[in-house]
Amino acid sequence: MAVTQQEIENRLWDAADELRVAMPEAQYSSVVFPLMFWKYLSDTWEHNHQEFLAQYEGLDGLSAEEAHEIEYRDHQSFEIPFIHAGTVQERRASWSSILATVAQHGLGQRVRASLQAIESANPDKFSRLFGSMTWTSEAVLPGEVLASVMRAMDRAPKMHEGNMSHDVLGGAYEYLLKRFSDGSGTRAGQFFTPREVVELIIELLDPKNHESVYDPTCGSGGMLIAAASLLKSHGGRGYTLSLNGQEAVTDTAGVARMNLFMHNLTEFKVEVGDTLRDPRFKKPDGSVKQFDVIVANPPYSLKWKPWTNDPRAIGGVAPQSSADWAFVQHMIASMDPKKGRAGVVLPHGVLFRGGQEAAIRQRVLDDDLLEAVIGLPANLFYSTTIPTCVLVFRAPGTKNPGRQDGVLFIDASTRFTKAKNRHVLTDVDITDIVTAYHSDFDGDGGAGLSARFIPATEIVANGYDLNIGRYIKHAAAEQEDLGTLIDAYNIARAERQKTEQRMLAVLSAAGIEGFDE
């Protein structure tokens, strides 16, 4: 019987829940994902090994070396090596081998040695895959808790292709990512962009067979995976995409690599480093490498050390207080000159802030690189409640004729459904936004969605301000409502202060002191 999505998700969450006595939920991912991936590798290796043995029974006379060569040529795509532990009997670095020793002291050390051995035996595939592994220390995670997690996870069905599809396995991984983010606030939310926002950006950029996709702040790799999944759902071949990502946090980069493997995507490269200070994808001449599709949800208003002399800094250098436009400049520099397009989600401040950001915005608009501004609802993200917007860029001269010398504005700020902890975009919301993006209509698109194409001359007349409320009445009306609320608050505050002053005067006249404001 095929393993159901619900079954694997429940078992994996049971394992994660064993950690509640030892650490906050925001830290579960650092333990659960390496263990889950190790079990996946071990189950897959052992399944393939059994298939080899069944075939090997008829191959008499082969030496151990010859048998090993045949197995890894025809059955295995990676190696689970033996661990040589001095006088201790050697063990294979597999899940089942170490699980048999959970009652013994030093479990964390054995787990760490196993994961390091797998990384060393498969440098091309799994180098630095499991991250820092600080959780294997007894001081961080007591051995008895780690044993409980492993026992609970072992009750999950075997994680190999003969027992469950990669769709189920990848879905379970994404379920845990979302569950950790839903319950743990900003820390987990920093590397998990809500599924529907990812799908919207990928739908807008529409990757094709054999194209390259790049995420300069890739987090857990969700946008790269979504690119392949969307292409597959549209009848394309997702596995033909070249998937590339950079992530500043080593452990999170490991999460991304494991996530990609779990989805059976092997044509990828995830690098570790600060994209703005040290971009890892470069051409031989030292300039940044260029890609067909660039996607990102960078950290908002990140304080950074501005560039002093960098060719990416078109129009100027973003201020130290916010790297938002620096990420945009990097993405623009990374667009292939023939068909490059980029989509990024950022706070609304990038649309109208002045100073150095205004100078960059002017250059981007003068070069006709910005194709669309899409206003999203507030409270979509795990790490912030502020409203955000998607900006879509095209390489110079590659816009469709009807989109040249102007910007398409779409207001989707009221298109959401309330969920437990945040708002969500439904599949219908996403479809309607994408339809509006591809359409030529101006004005109210119905059901709370408005769109207008604004010629560059009008934007210039507004001082290069891209505030959506300047161009779409519905958004402007919402802003007016906010202004009215602020005015009402200020009036009420002034009345309260007058009342307090009268009260204090009465109390003072009665000889009652100590009620200072």
LINTAWO-V383027 format. One record per backbone hydrogen bond with DSSP energy under -1.0 kcal/mol. NH is the residue of the N-H (numbers start at 1). CO is the residue of the C=O. Records with the same first field share a line. If there is no record, write none. Layout:
# LINTAWO-V383027
NH->CO / CO
This chain:
# LINTAWO-V383027
3->163
8->4
9->5
10->6
11->7
12->8
13->9
14->10
15->11
16->12
17->13
19->16
20->17
22->19
23->19
27->24
28->25
31->28
32->28
33->29
35->31
36->32
37->33
38->34
39->35
40->36
41->37
42->38
43->39
44->40
45->41
46->42
47->43
48->44
49->45
50->46
51->47
52->48
53->49
54->50
55->51
56->52
57->53
58->55
59->56
67->63
68->64
69->65
70->66
71->67
72->68
73->69
74->70
75->71
76->71
83->91
88->85
91->83
93->81
94->92
98->94
99->95
100->96
101->98
102->99
104->101
110->106
111->107
112->108
113->109
114->110
115->111
116->112
117->113
118->114
119->115
120->116
121->117
122->118
126->122
129->126
136->133
137->134
141->137
146->142
147->143
148->144
149->145
150->146
151->147
152->148
153->149
154->150
156->153
160->158
163->160
164->160
169->165
170->166
171->167
172->168
173->169
174->170
175->171
176->172
177->173
178->174
179->175
180->176
181->177
182->178
183->179
189->185
190->186
191->188
192->189
198->194
199->195
200->196
201->197
202->198
203->199
204->200
205->201
206->202
211->208
213->242
214->293
215->244
218->246
220->191
221->218
225->221
226->222
227->223
228->224
229->225
230->226
231->227
232->228
233->229
234->230
235->232
236->231
240->237
241->238
242->211
243->267
244->213
245->269
246->215
247->271
253->249
254->250
255->251
256->252
257->253
258->254
259->255
260->256
261->257
262->258
263->259
264->261
265->260
268->266
269->243
271->245
273->247
278->274
283->287
286->283
289->281
291->334
293->212
294->341
295->214
296->343
304->320
313->310
314->312
316->313
322->319
323->302
327->323
328->324
329->325
330->326
331->327
332->328
333->329
334->330
335->332
336->291
340->336
341->292
342->393
343->294
344->391
345->296
346->389
350->347
351->348
352->349
353->349
357->354
359->355
360->356
361->357
362->358
363->359
364->360
365->361
366->362
367->363
368->365
369->364
371->392
372->392
373->408
374->390
375->410
376->388
379->385
389->346
390->374
391->344
392->372
393->342
394->369
395->340
398->395
403->400
404->401
407->454
408->371
409->452
410->373
411->450
412->375
415->412
416->414
417->424
419->422
423->379
424->417
430->426
431->427
432->428
433->429
434->430
435->431
436->432
437->433
438->434
443->451
445->449
450->411
451->443
452->409
454->407
456->405
459->455
460->456
461->457
462->458
463->460
464->459
466->351
470->467
471->468
472->468
476->472
477->473
478->474
479->475
480->476
481->477
482->478
483->479
484->480
485->481
486->482
487->483
488->484
489->485
490->486
491->487
492->488
493->489
494->490
495->491
496->492
497->493
498->494
499->495
500->496
501->497
502->498
503->499
504->500
505->501
506->502
507->503
508->504
509->505
510->506
511->508
512->507
